[in-house]
Amino acid sequence: MSMSYPKFTREELIADWFKRSQKEGTEEFTIFDQFMSLWLAFNAWGTYESKEGKDFQMLSWIKAKTNLPSIHSKLMKGDADY
């Protein structure tokens, strides 16, 4: 007997991981769980957009081809929660 798994689009999976990262910490869902969920969403998006197979290459692509580094810098300077 084989298991049947629901089918998700890439966008649905990335959105789901991001949504999981936004949950407030509980005994079942810790800050570590939030971080891991956000990392999985980011990594899936970055790998898909960059078409790179290794994290180092994907991160290099993000630095060179997106505005995320400048967004990160602005948030580090101006958003205490960030």
MODAJO-V264882 format. One record per backbone hydrogen bond with DSSP energy under -0.5 kcal/mol. CO is the residue of the C=O (numbers start at 1). NH is the residue of the N-H. E is the energy in kcal/mol with one decimal. If there is no record, write none. Layout:
CO;NH;E
CO;NH;E
This chain:
3;5;-0.6
9;13;-2.3
10;14;-2.5
11;15;-2.6
12;16;-2.4
13;17;-2.3
14;18;-2.3
15;19;-2.7
16;20;-2.2
17;21;-1.5
18;22;-0.7
19;22;-1.0
20;23;-1.1
28;30;-0.5
29;26;-2.9
30;34;-2.1
31;35;-2.6
32;36;-2.8
33;37;-2.4
34;38;-2.4
35;39;-2.9
36;40;-2.6
37;41;-2.0
38;42;-2.7
39;43;-3.4
40;44;-2.4
41;45;-2.4
42;46;-3.2
43;47;-2.6
44;48;-2.1
45;49;-3.0
46;50;-2.4
47;51;-1.7
54;58;-2.6
55;59;-3.2
56;60;-2.1
57;61;-2.2
58;62;-2.4
59;63;-2.4
60;64;-1.9
61;65;-3.0
62;66;-1.6
67;71;-2.0
68;72;-2.8
69;73;-2.2
70;74;-2.3
71;75;-2.4
72;76;-2.5
73;77;-1.7
74;78;-2.3
75;79;-2.1
78;80;-0.5
79;82;-0.6
